[in-house]
Amino acid sequence: MHKLLLGILMIPFFVTCSLATDDSLSDFSHYRSSPFQWVYPEYFYEADIVSVQTKPRATKSENRIDFFGLSACIPKHYVKSDKKISENTIYYHSKTDKKELLFITLHDEKNLLGSTSAREKSKDFFSAFSSAEEFHHKAFTLTPPMIDETTPTGDLWMIHAKGMLFEDTHRIRIIKGDMFTAYGRIFKKEFHRLTEDIVIFHKRLPPTKYLTMGFRTHDNTPDVILSTLQ
């Protein structure tokens, strides 16, 4: 389980751009003259926009948990694990099926914004965003049909990055609550580590902090948490 969670935490929200070389997938014969060839469906992913209203009270089938200055409800069949993954990560698993789990991690956006040397090497890419929230907003909303002669090169690289960010993803969504905006990836069935992960920017967190939540579950646990988050 420890190795599984370390693998989950390494899912690439911070994306570096690379060139696919499988000729059976696409034709990159013109790559030298233009790296921006929109040959993969992930480049065109558009997020479903979902609005939620906070429910202040837990139902009889839920427990309210506290984490990093916030709280939310989870189904009662989840229990907190005694294993310590890191100072900034907690996780729960189902009492009836330990393969079903959820984890919550607190992040500092400085890790996403890159080091000075990284920003120097990839100036165009890093010019596209100045915060973790702007990175996610662009990744979840920009698509090739939006491109015109005024589109900055950095935004082109953001669309290009979607090829890796959403490679194992079936659908994406943006969830808007009273105090937060969240960005969710619902994974393809063949992606066995998680069924969904969600990045949350909450007004009660410090401006440079954000949460990620990962789920491997076949019920509505993600929606229970989002509808009770406060």
N, C-alpha and C positions, 0 to 999 in steps of 0.2 A: 504493500500500500504506500510505503514511503517513496519508493521509486516512481510509482504511478503519479503521486501528487507532484513530485518534482518535475515529471514530464509535463503534467498539465500546466504548471506554472510557467513553463517555457514556451507555451503557445505564443506565436509571434505577433503581439500587438505592436511591437516596434519592428517595422519592416525594412529590410534592405532589398534593393531591386536587383534582380538577376535575370539572365536571358535563358529561356527554355531552349533545349537543343534537340528535342524529339521531333524529327522531320515528319513523323506520322501524324503529329498533332497540328502543325502549322508550317507555313512557308515563311522563313525569315530571310529570304534572298535579298530583300531590300533594307535589312536592318542597318547596314552601314550608313545609308542616307537618312534613315528615320527610325529611331528606336521605338516610336510610338505607333505600333501596329496593333490594333484592337482585335486580336484574334481569339481571345478567350471570353467565355460568357461572363466570368466574374467582373470584368471591366464594366459591364452594363447593369450590375446589380443595383437596384433601387430599394431603399428601405421602406417598409410599411410603417406608417406613423400611427402610434397607439397612444391614447390618453387614458390615464388612470386617476381616480380620486382616492385619497387615502382613507382607509377604514381604521378608526382609532382603536377598536377593541378586537381581541382575539375571540374566535369561535370556540366551541367546546372541543373541537378536534385540532386545535392549534395551541402552541406555546409561543410567548413573546421572548425573544432573545436580544441581548445587548452586544454591540460590537463597535469599537472605535468611535464612541460618542453618539451612535445612532442605535435604532432598534427596529425590529420587524418580527413578523410571525412566521413560524414554520410548522408543518404538520407534526403532530405529537409522536409519530413513529420515528422521527429523527432524534438521535442522541449525540451529544458532543464527544468527540474523540479525546482520549487522554494523550495521544501522541502530539508532540510539539514539532511542527514543520518549520516554523520560523517565528520571530517576534511579531511579525505583521500578518500572520495567516492563522485562521482557525478553520476547522472543518468538522462536519457532522456526517454520520452515516445512518442508514435505516437500521432499526432494531431487527427487522425481519429479513433484510437482504443487504449485506454489507457492500455489495457491488453498487448499490444506490447511494450517492453521496452528494454533498454540496460543500463548497469551500468559499471563504470570504478573505480577500487580501487587500490590505491598504498599501497604496503605491505613492511614491513621490514622482511628480512629472519630470524631474530633472533627468531621470533615466531614459525617458522617451525623447527628450529634447536633444540628447546627444552630447558628447564631449566636444571640447573646442576643436580637437583634431578631426573628429568625425564631421563636424559642421563645415570645417574648412575643405574637406575632401569632397563633400556632397552639398555644395552651396545651393544649387537649384532646388534639390529635394527639401532641405531644411528651411529654405526661404518660404515654403508653402504654409508653415504653421509656427505659431509662437507659444502655443500651449497644448497640453494633452487633449483638451476638449476640442480645440480647433482641428487637431489631427483627426480625431474620430468623426467630427462633423463632416469634414471634407471626404474622408474615406467612405462614409455611408451615404453621401449625397451626390458627389461628382460622378458624372458618366460621360462617355465620349460624345453623345449628341449635344452636350452643352458647350463643346469646344468651338471657339471661333478665333479670329485673328488677334483678339485681345487677351486670350487665355495665357496666363503666365506659365513659364516652363515648369515652375514648381508644382502647379496644379496638374500638369500633364504627368509628372512623376507620381503624384498622389493617385491618379487613376491607374497608372501602371502598377503601383504597389498593391492595388486591389487583387491582382492576379494571385499573389501569395497570401494576402490576408484572408481571402475568402475561398481559398482552394478547396477546403473540405466542408464548405458551408452550403447548406440547402437554401436558406432564406435569411434575410437580415431585417432588423426592425429598430426603430427609434421610439423609445417609450418616454412620454412626458408626464411627470407628476407635479404636484403642488410645489415641491421643493427640490426637484431633481430632474435631470435629463439622463437617460440611459441608452446604451447602444448594445443591441443583442445580436449574436450570431447563433442560428439554429443549425446544427450540424447534420450532415448526411448520415444515413443509417450505418454506413460502413465505417464511419469514424467512431471507434469504440470507446475512446477515452472519455468523451463528454457528449451530452445531447444538446447543451446550450451553454454559452457563456455571455455575461453581461458586464459592461463597463459603466459605472455610475458616477456622475458628477453631482454632488449634493451640496446645497447652499450652506449646510451646517458644518461641512468639512472645511479645513483651511484651503485657501485658493489653489495651492500647489498640490493638493492631495486628491486622490480619487480611489474608488473601489473597483475590484473585479470580483465577480461571483461566477463560479463554475458549477455546473450541474450535470450529474448523470442520473437521471430520473425519468420515469415514464408517467408521472402525474403532473399536476399543475403547480408544483412547488415554486418555480420562478415567478409565476403570476401572484401567488399568495404573498411572497416576500415583497414584490413591487407594490402591491395594493395596500400593504400595511407598513411600508417603510416610513420612518419619521425620526 
